[in-house]
Amino acid sequence: MAVRDIVVHPRESDLVIATHGRGIWIVDDITTLRKLTPEVMAHEAVFLQAKPAQQRLPANGGWVEGSAVFTGPNPPTRR
């Protein structure tokens, strides 16, 4: 989907993305992403302190993914 606008909310530090398909995505509080400086990215691994996050997908009593989800059998375990 093509993105029409990207804005960082000045007070909340939320990333707001609007698509051409009339969709909108809001990533709450990207403060932690702003800590990714070139110096931090030069390390192989880094732990950054962040607030707990939630993802909410309203399902209206049904399955969130609808029929677009594929679930296959688990491979057998080796003993």
Sequence and secondary structure as in RCSB ss.txt:
>XXXX:A:sequence
MAVRDIVVHPRESDLVIATHGRGIWIVDDITTLRKLTPEVMAHEAVFLQAKPAQQRLPANGGWVEGSAVFTGPNP
PTRR
>XXXX:A:secstr
  EEEEEE TTT  EEEEETTS EEEE  TTTGGG  HHHHTSS               TTS SSGGG       
    
